[in-house]
Amino acid sequence: MTRPRLYQAIIWVNILTLAVIFATFVYFGVDAPERATCVTRFIDFHAIWGTARIALDGQPILAFQRDVLEQAYSACEQVNMYWLYPAPMVPLVMPFGVLPFMVAFYTFLALSIAALALSMHPYLKGNNTALLAFVSAPAWLPAIVIGQFTLLWCAGLLAAIWAMRADRHIVAGCFIGLLTLKPTLGLLVPVILLADRRYVTIGAAIVTTLVLHVGAIALYGFDYLTAWIEASRTHGASLAENLAMLDAMGSVAVLAAKLGAPSDVALLANTGVLVGAAVILWVIWRQFGARSDGACAALCAAIPLSTPYLWHNDAAFSALAALFLYRAGLHKRHPGWWIVIALLWVGPGLTIWNSYTLRMDWISPPLIDPAILFLGFAVSVLLLRMPSPQPFERQEGV
């Protein structure tokens, strides 16, 4: 078997495996509200769908009340299901409330995967095998099975970087403004924009953000903003007190807490990672900028690594780091680098595979996710210090 056919065979086996895991999860784990009087398994899309139904009734602010939100999707009992998004997100999710739950769920996933594929396509033109591989990366699986916004956020980031490479500064700023709808993942974006002297993009991002939020406040009232801030503060304080018990989170703070550090020390450690990553990104983005695949790989690994609020689905950024390292030709320097790309490609998907196969306790987000992200960040920075030029970085606008 030739090497391209071997790669294609591996990819299709991976796709089949992901499909089986997803189908098993949906069939046994997700009960739609219309199937019975309540649901027995809770995924994040229940909160999204429930909020959409509440918003259609004209009272989106009630989505911050957990009992009201749970009643909207017919929950059996109180669980930790929250709506913690700013007002501009509400009109974007409202159409899903018109649809039956499972139809809305599959529609949301189809749109998310399509957006991801569309945003990846310019980076992998003429290489459909690689495009299929990165769109079907196991790293996306946690976000897919729970119906989260991770794929859309990553698609927006890829679109913004591509626009910056084409010097379409305002378009890039508009995409970055949209990313503020999930602000916990954007802590490092201002750093790289300032380092790369993207002042027009910064201005466009600020204007886009203001338009989104002022428009949403005009629709839903200032009380939505205060309710969102208060709900986020309460939720954040609750998580900070219980870091050691959060098995589905993969942040440095949770890892430190599980290793015995007090919550304040664990959060301080995560803050140290954030500051360190910001300094390193500033240096490399000042020198290499958005056109550098190595610099972009470092950013994609650092985004989830730096936030203390890292659920395992958001660690899927490791797949983007793998994409940029592949574009940079890391695998061509030595076959052993394929191992790094493969680990990033699998990313948090390893924990999902484990839950259906090996069932090994140590394969958990708090242990796996930080390790893989640290590896991706370190290799990305190392790649930028290697002497030979990176093949894609020499092409303007690519």
Secondary structure as the mmCIF struct_conf table of DSSP 4:
data_model
#
loop_
_struct_conf.conf_type_id
_struct_conf.id
_struct_conf.beg_label_comp_id
_struct_conf.beg_label_asym_id
_struct_conf.beg_label_seq_id
_struct_conf.end_label_comp_id
_struct_conf.end_label_asym_id
_struct_conf.end_label_seq_id
HELX_RH_AL_P HELX_RH_AL_P1 ARG A 3 GLY A 29
HELX_RH_3T_P HELX_RH_3T_P1 PRO A 33 ARG A 35
BEND BEND1 ALA A 36 CYS A 38
STRN STRN1 VAL A 39 VAL A 39
BEND BEND2 THR A 40 ARG A 41
HELX_RH_AL_P HELX_RH_AL_P2 ASP A 44 LEU A 56
TURN_TY1_P TURN_TY1_P1 ASP A 57 GLY A 58
HELX_RH_3T_P HELX_RH_3T_P2 PRO A 60 PHE A 64
BEND BEND3 GLN A 65 GLN A 65
HELX_RH_AL_P HELX_RH_AL_P3 ARG A 66 ALA A 72
TURN_TY1_P TURN_TY1_P2 TYR A 73 SER A 74
STRN STRN2 ALA A 75 ALA A 75
BEND BEND4 CYS A 76 GLU A 77
BEND BEND5 ASN A 80 ASN A 80
TURN_TY1_P TURN_TY1_P3 ALA A 87 PRO A 88
HELX_RH_AL_P HELX_RH_AL_P4 MET A 89 VAL A 93
HELX_RH_3T_P HELX_RH_3T_P3 MET A 94 VAL A 98
BEND BEND6 LEU A 99 LEU A 99
HELX_RH_AL_P HELX_RH_AL_P5 PHE A 101 MET A 120
HELX_RH_3T_P HELX_RH_3T_P4 HIS A 121 LEU A 124
TURN_TY1_P TURN_TY1_P4 LYS A 125 GLY A 126
HELX_RH_AL_P HELX_RH_AL_P6 ASN A 128 VAL A 135
TURN_TY1_P TURN_TY1_P5 SER A 136 SER A 136
HELX_RH_3T_P HELX_RH_3T_P5 PRO A 138 TRP A 140
HELX_RH_AL_P HELX_RH_AL_P7 LEU A 141 ILE A 146
TURN_TY1_P TURN_TY1_P6 GLY A 147 GLY A 147
BEND BEND7 PHE A 149 PHE A 149
HELX_RH_AL_P HELX_RH_AL_P8 THR A 150 ARG A 165
TURN_TY1_P TURN_TY1_P7 ALA A 166 ASP A 167
HELX_RH_AL_P HELX_RH_AL_P9 HIS A 169 LEU A 179
TURN_TY1_P TURN_TY1_P8 THR A 180 LEU A 181
BEND BEND8 LYS A 182 LYS A 182
HELX_RH_3T_P HELX_RH_3T_P6 PRO A 183 LEU A 185
TURN_TY1_P TURN_TY1_P9 LEU A 187 LEU A 188
HELX_RH_AL_P HELX_RH_AL_P10 VAL A 189 ALA A 195
TURN_TY1_P TURN_TY1_P10 ASP A 196 ARG A 197
HELX_RH_AL_P HELX_RH_AL_P11 TYR A 199 TYR A 220
HELX_RH_AL_P HELX_RH_AL_P12 PHE A 222 GLU A 241
TURN_TY1_P TURN_TY1_P11 ASN A 242 ASN A 242
HELX_RH_3T_P HELX_RH_3T_P7 LEU A 243 MET A 245
TURN_TY1_P TURN_TY1_P12 ASP A 247 ALA A 248
STRN STRN3 MET A 249 MET A 249
HELX_RH_AL_P HELX_RH_AL_P13 VAL A 252 LYS A 258
TURN_TY1_P TURN_TY1_P13 LEU A 259 GLY A 260
HELX_RH_AL_P HELX_RH_AL_P14 SER A 263 GLN A 287
TURN_TY1_P TURN_TY1_P14 PHE A 288 PHE A 288
TURN_TY1_P TURN_TY1_P15 ALA A 290 ARG A 291
HELX_RH_AL_P HELX_RH_AL_P15 ASP A 293 SER A 306
BEND BEND9 PRO A 308 PRO A 308
STRN STRN4 TRP A 311 TRP A 311
HELX_RH_3T_P HELX_RH_3T_P8 HIS A 312 ALA A 316
HELX_RH_AL_P HELX_RH_AL_P16 PHE A 317 ARG A 327
TURN_TY1_P TURN_TY1_P16 ALA A 328 GLY A 329
HELX_RH_AL_P HELX_RH_AL_P17 LEU A 330 ARG A 333
TURN_TY1_P TURN_TY1_P17 PRO A 335 GLY A 336
HELX_RH_AL_P HELX_RH_AL_P18 TRP A 337 VAL A 346
TURN_TY1_P TURN_TY1_P18 GLY A 347 PRO A 348
HELX_RH_AL_P HELX_RH_AL_P19 GLY A 349 TYR A 356
TURN_TY1_P TURN_TY1_P19 THR A 357 LEU A 358
TURN_TY1_P TURN_TY1_P20 ASP A 361 TRP A 362
BEND BEND10 SER A 364 SER A 364
HELX_RH_AL_P HELX_RH_AL_P20 PRO A 365 ARG A 385
BEND BEND11 MET A 386 SER A 388
HELX_LH_PP_P HELX_LH_PP_P1 PRO A 389 GLN A 390
TURN_TY1_P TURN_TY1_P21 PRO A 391 PRO A 391
HELX_RH_3T_P HELX_RH_3T_P9 PHE A 392 ARG A 394
BEND BEND12 GLN A 395 GLN A 395
TURN_TY1_P TURN_TY1_P22 GLU A 396 GLY A 397
#
